[in-house]
């Protein structure tokens, strides 16, 4: 079973969270105050944060081999 991380708790984050449970296990969900760099590495990360943060967040996880 796949393990997921989710960055974002707003409208898009909530919509994605409701679907993840059908796909696998949600290990963690980060909000704007969370330090996602300290969480356990999932198999996949969904990024539903404001667009300005996407590059930094995607770069961090791709360097670690997380899709």
Phi, psi and omega in degrees: 000138181284150176247136184238152167241152181224123176256113180130132181234009180278207182301311180292318178300318179295320179295318179293319181302320181293336180270332183300325182299338176280343185259329184174210183257130173273108181286318182202159174226124183258140172254188185294342180261355182278149175260088184297344180288346182261356183278161176299143180285122175272179173284320180227151173235131172261128181251112180234034178270174175302145186307326183299337182264349187302314184301310181299315182292314179297317179300316180301311184285325177295323177297331180272357180086015178269134180278000000 
